[in-house]
Amino acid sequence: MNTPYVLRPAVSSDFEALLEVSRTTFVETFGDLNSAEDMAEYLANNLGHERFQAELAHPDSQFFVAERGEKVVGYLKLNHGDAQTEPKGPEALEIERIYVLKSEFGTGLGHHLLETAFQVYREGRYRVLWLGVWEKNERAIAFYQKNGFKITGEHIFQLGSDAQTDYVMEWAQEEG
């Protein structure tokens, strides 16, 4: 049974809930596969209050909140222009995060967030939709491949002292 969600653009008052979902999801997804030290360093440096506030306020980033009832259970972060984690040009849109709490797996929320990214992509008349995903995140890779993304390269994702390989994936949209 699918749980009804409200998907909406984030506002500044969503900050604490989004930060909590970010930190919780990151630990749920990657905590067992990385050292406690590397995880702690990443959370402090990349998902700390100051950095996350700057991300939320960046004019070239968009956040979409997923709520079930009164609770934030996931979100989508998109980047274009200077906000992209690597330069792909003005015609590119990056999906930096689709974060869904583990308790919401299997409800279709990830797909709804991805559909929101496709809508922004189409409305913005971008030519490239791309993302980076850790080579060991098999669940996410399979999800993206099922939805039309292809591996087109790699880049380094620094997690504490561990330089990890992320696959760069691009959406191979159907012409028509």
C-alpha positions as CSV (number, residue, x, y, z in Angstrom):
1,M,0.0,0.0,0.0
2,N,1.4,3.4,-1.0
3,T,1.4,6.1,1.7
4,P,0.2,9.5,0.5
5,Y,2.9,12.1,0.4
6,V,2.9,15.8,0.0
7,L,5.8,17.0,-2.2
8,R,6.5,20.7,-2.1
9,P,9.4,23.2,-2.5
10,A,11.3,23.6,0.7
11,V,11.2,26.8,2.7
12,S,13.7,28.1,5.3
13,S,11.6,26.8,8.2
14,D,12.2,23.2,6.9
15,F,15.9,23.6,7.7
16,E,16.1,21.4,10.9
17,A,13.8,18.7,9.5
18,L,15.8,18.5,6.3
19,L,19.1,18.4,8.2
20,E,17.8,15.6,10.4
21,V,16.6,13.5,7.4
22,S,20.0,14.1,5.7
23,R,22.0,12.9,8.6
24,T,19.8,10.0,9.4
25,T,19.6,8.8,5.8
26,F,23.3,9.1,5.3
27,V,24.0,7.0,8.4
28,E,21.3,4.5,7.5
29,T,22.7,4.1,4.0
30,F,26.4,4.3,4.4
31,G,27.2,3.8,8.1
32,D,27.7,0.0,8.0
33,L,30.1,0.3,5.0
34,N,32.4,3.0,6.4
35,S,34.5,3.7,9.5
36,A,32.9,5.6,12.3
37,E,35.7,8.2,12.0
38,D,35.1,8.8,8.3
39,M,31.3,9.0,8.9
40,A,31.7,11.5,11.8
41,E,34.1,13.7,9.8
42,Y,31.7,13.7,6.8
43,L,28.7,14.5,8.9
44,A,30.5,17.4,10.7
45,N,32.0,18.9,7.5
46,N,29.3,18.2,4.9
47,L,26.1,17.9,6.8
48,G,26.7,20.4,9.6
49,H,24.4,23.4,10.3
50,E,26.5,26.1,8.6
51,R,27.2,24.2,5.4
52,F,23.6,22.8,5.1
53,Q,22.2,26.3,5.6
54,A,24.4,27.6,2.8
55,E,23.1,24.8,0.5
56,L,19.5,25.5,1.3
57,A,20.0,29.2,0.6
58,H,22.1,28.8,-2.7
59,P,20.2,30.4,-5.6
60,D,21.2,27.6,-8.0
61,S,19.9,24.8,-5.8
62,Q,16.3,23.6,-5.3
63,F,15.0,21.4,-2.5
64,F,11.7,19.5,-2.6
65,V,10.4,18.2,0.7
66,A,8.4,15.0,1.0
67,E,6.0,14.9,4.0
68,R,3.8,12.1,5.3
69,G,1.4,13.7,7.6
70,E,3.4,16.4,9.6
71,K,6.7,14.5,9.2
72,V,9.4,15.2,6.7
73,V,10.4,11.7,5.4
74,G,12.6,12.5,2.5
75,Y,13.7,15.2,0.0
76,L,15.2,15.9,-3.4
77,K,18.0,18.3,-3.9
78,L,18.7,19.6,-7.5
79,N,21.6,21.8,-8.6
80,H,22.2,23.8,-11.7
81,G,24.8,26.4,-12.7
82,D,27.4,27.0,-10.0
83,A,25.8,24.8,-7.4
84,Q,26.6,21.6,-9.4
85,T,29.1,19.4,-7.6
86,E,31.2,19.3,-10.8
87,P,30.9,21.7,-13.7
88,K,28.6,20.3,-16.4
89,G,27.6,23.6,-17.9
90,P,24.5,25.8,-17.8
91,E,22.3,23.3,-19.7
92,A,22.8,20.6,-17.0
93,L,20.7,19.7,-14.0
94,E,22.2,17.6,-11.2
95,I,20.3,15.4,-8.9
96,E,22.6,15.7,-5.9
97,R,20.3,13.9,-3.4
98,I,17.2,11.8,-3.3
99,Y,17.1,11.0,0.4
100,V,14.4,8.8,1.8
101,L,14.2,7.5,5.3
102,K,14.6,3.7,5.5
103,S,11.2,3.4,7.1
104,E,9.7,4.7,3.8
105,F,11.5,2.2,1.5
106,G,9.1,0.4,-0.8
107,T,6.4,3.1,-0.7
108,G,7.2,4.7,-4.1
109,L,8.5,7.9,-2.5
110,G,11.9,7.6,-4.3
111,H,10.1,7.3,-7.6
112,H,7.9,10.4,-6.8
113,L,11.0,12.4,-6.0
114,L,12.7,11.3,-9.2
115,E,9.5,12.3,-11.2
116,T,9.8,15.7,-9.6
117,A,13.4,15.9,-10.9
118,F,12.2,14.9,-14.4
119,Q,9.5,17.6,-14.3
120,V,12.1,20.4,-13.3
121,Y,14.4,19.1,-16.0
122,R,11.7,19.3,-18.7
123,E,10.3,22.7,-17.6
124,G,13.8,24.2,-17.4
125,R,14.7,22.9,-20.9
126,Y,17.9,21.4,-19.7
127,R,19.8,19.1,-22.0
128,V,21.6,16.9,-19.4
129,L,20.2,15.3,-16.2
130,W,23.0,13.7,-14.2
131,L,23.9,12.4,-10.8
132,G,26.7,10.8,-8.9
133,V,26.2,7.5,-7.0
134,W,28.6,5.5,-4.9
135,E,29.8,2.4,-6.8
136,K,28.9,0.2,-3.8
137,N,25.3,1.6,-3.5
138,E,23.8,-1.2,-5.6
139,R,20.2,-0.5,-4.6
140,A,20.5,3.1,-5.9
141,I,22.3,2.2,-9.1
142,A,19.6,-0.4,-9.9
143,F,16.9,2.2,-9.2
144,Y,18.5,4.8,-11.5
145,Q,19.2,2.2,-14.3
146,K,15.6,1.1,-14.1
147,N,14.6,4.7,-14.6
148,G,16.7,5.3,-17.7
149,F,20.1,6.4,-16.3
150,K,23.3,5.1,-17.8
151,I,26.8,5.2,-16.3
152,T,28.9,7.7,-18.2
153,G,31.9,8.1,-16.0
154,E,33.3,8.3,-12.5
155,H,34.5,10.9,-10.0
156,I,35.9,10.9,-6.5
157,F,33.7,11.4,-3.5
158,Q,35.7,12.2,-0.4
159,L,34.3,10.5,2.8
160,G,36.5,11.6,5.6
161,S,39.9,10.1,4.8
162,D,38.5,7.6,2.2
163,A,38.5,8.7,-1.4
164,Q,35.6,6.7,-2.9
165,T,34.5,6.2,-6.4
166,D,31.1,7.5,-7.5
167,Y,29.6,6.6,-10.9
168,V,28.5,9.5,-12.9
169,M,25.1,8.6,-14.4
170,E,23.2,10.5,-17.1
171,W,19.5,10.2,-18.0
172,A,19.2,8.8,-21.5
173,Q,15.8,10.4,-22.3
174,E,13.7,9.0,-25.1
175,E,13.3,11.3,-28.0
176,G,9.9,12.0,-29.2
